[in-house]
Amino acid sequence: MSLSPSGVVIEQNSVMNKEINNKTLRILILWMLIFGAVEVFFLNVITMDNYLIAIPYFLTIILMVVTFNKTIFRIVTRETKTDKYLLLIIPLILHGLIYWVCVKYLREPTELIRNNSVSFLSLNKFYLWVKPLHVLLQQMMIIVLVKKLHQNNVSLREIMVFTAILFGATHIYPFLVGSMTLPIASYFTGFAVAGSIIFPHQILMVKNGYLNNIIMHTMFYSLSALLFWSLYG
């Protein structure tokens, strides 16, 4: 019995799709393991209290991410003019200004701080000096994830679904282990899912969109600090 040409094509496509799905799964699992290891080591070994150690830690991880993904970052940044990077100064200024306003003129939301291990609530030294660096690392890892999935022929819509699951799970986890109350975890998770739609679109469809992501992500924490200190302080 012989296979028709159409039958051969269907079988080849089936094998190819299976290989793509397997590779996509490997990309997602590897990304989750690396991201999880970085965060777990920081939270359980370094902790936010040791912010002076956290700075070289995150810088080292950032350097490693760039080193192992040079091609991806070369592609993402090749059309970015040097002056565009100056835009990143804006969220940094806002970050410092809101910190100063909250600490000097507002009262801390002590009840929320007591029940939630969140840097933008406590406005600790980690938040002031390290949080922007932490955001940069997260955005760089998101770039790697999105680009690798896209290179593996995963559609933008599918990437959004995958990132919604990943980001949602990582932000609801603190509630499950008791380090965050449900309202704060829900707040985080809601914006994380929104980010799962915005970030991939910016990276793949918008020129210099990755810079927009860094700016939005940093400003999210700054504005969240101002919001909760204003409402619950």
N, C-alpha and C positions, 0 to 999 in steps of 0.2 A: 504493500500500500504506500502511495507517495503523497506528500503534502503539496497542496497547491501553493503558488507564490503568495497569495493572500494569507494563507495559513502560516507560512514561514514568517511573514511580516508581523502578524499578530503575536506569534510566539516570541519573536525578538523584542517587540515592544513590551510584552509582559515581563520578560527578563530584565529589560532596561529599567522599567518602572520599579521593579522589585529592588534592583541595585540602588536606584535613587532613594527609595524609601528607607532602605537600610542605612545608607550614608547620612540621610537626614536625621535618622534616629541617633546615629553615632555622634553627629554634631551637637544635637540637643543634650544628650547625656554627658558628653565631655564638657560642654559649656556649664551645665548645672554642677558637675563635680568640681570644676575649677573655681567657679564663682562661689559655691558653697564653702569650699575649703578656705578661700581667702577671707570670707566673712566670718566663718566659725572660728578660725585662728585668731582673727582680730578681736572678736567679741569675748572669747574665753581665755585668751592668753595675754594679749596686749591690753585690751579694754580701753574705754574712752578716758579713763583716769590718766593713763600714760600717753598723753597726746604728743609729747616730744619723741616718743618711740614710734608712734603711729605715723608721723611725717615721713621718716626714712622708709618705713615699711611700705606705705602706699606708693612712694616714689619708686621703690625697687620693683613693685608689682607692675606699675605703669611702664617702666623701662622694659620689663620682660614681655609684656603684652605687645609693645611696639616692635621689639626685637624679633619675636616669633611670627609677627604678622606684617612685616615691612611692605609687602606687595599691596595688601589691603589698604593700609594707611597712605601709601603713595598714590593709589588710585583715588581715594576719597579726598585727599588734600591737593591734588595736582592743579585744580582750577582756583584754588583759594589764594588771593593776593595777600601779601603780608599785612596790609593795613586792616584787613578784615578781622585779624586776630585781636586788634585793639578793642573790638566790640566786647570781648570777654572782660574788659575792665569794668564795664557798666554793672553787671551783676555782682562783681566783687566789691565795688563801692557801695552798692545797695545793701549787700550782706553786712558790711561793717557798720554802715549807718543805722540799719534797723537794730542790730545788736546793741549799739550805743543808746538808741532811743528807748529800747525795752528795758535795759539795765538801769538807765538813769531816771526815766520818767514813769515807768510802769511797775506794777507789782507782779512778782512771779506767781504763776498758777500752781501753788504748792500742792493742791490735791491731785492735779493731773500729773505733776512731777513724781509724786509719791507712788503712783500706780502705773506709770509708764516710763520705761527706759528709752527716752527719745531725746536726742540732742537739741532739737529746736525748741523743746519745752524747757529743758533745764538751762539752755544757753551757756553751757560749760565751755571750758577752754578748747575742748575737742571741736565743738561746733564752730567757734570763732576761727581757729587756726587750721583745722584739718578737714572740715566738712567740704569745702570747695574742691579739695584734692580728692576726697572720697567720691564726690559726684563725677569728677573728671575720669576717674578709674572706671566707674560704673558705665559711663557713656562710651568709653573706649571699648569696653567689653561688649556693649550692645552693638557697636559698629561692627565688631568682628563677627558676632552672631548673625546679624542681619545680612552682611555681605556674604558670609559663607553659605547661608541658606539660599540666598539669591543666586549665587554661583552654582548651586546644586539644583537649579531650575525650580525652586520653590517660589510660588507666586506671592505677590505682596499681601494679598488677602490671607493666604495660608500663614505667612510670616506673622501677621497680626494676631492670628488665632494662637499660634505657638507662643508668642511673647506675652499674650494676655494670660495664658495658663501659667507660664513661668513667673511673670511679675506678680500676678495675683497670689500664687502659692507662697512666694518668698515674703510677701508683705502680710499675709494672714498668719504665717508661722509664729511670729512673736506672741500673738494672742493665744495660740494653742499651747505654748510653753509657759504662759503666765507672765510674760514681761511687758505686756501691753493690753489695755482694756479693749473691749469690743468696739466702742465708738471710735477710738483713735485708730485701731486696726482697720476698721471699715473706711475711715477717712483716707488712710494710706492706700488701701487696696483699690478704692475707687479711682484715685488719681493714678495709681500704677497701671490699671487697666486702660485708662485714658492715654497714658504714655505709650502703651503697647500699640495704640493706633497711630499716635502722632509721631513717635520716634522713627519707626521703620519708613513711614512715608517721607519724612524729612530727609533721611539718609539716602533713600533710593530715588526720590522724585524731585527734590529741591536742591538747587545749587547752594553749596555751603550749608545745607540743612543740618549737618552735624553740629555746627556752631550754634544754630538756633536751639538745638536740643540741650546743649550744655547751658546756655543762657536760661532757658525755661526751667530746667531741672534745678539749677542753683537758686533761681528766684522763687521757685515753689517753696523751698525750705525757709527762705527769708520771709516771704509773705505769710507762711504758716506760723512762724514764730510771732510775727506782729499780730496776726489774727487771734491766736490762743492767749497771748499775754494781754491783749486788749479786752477780750471777752471774759476770761476766767481769772485774771489777776486780781 
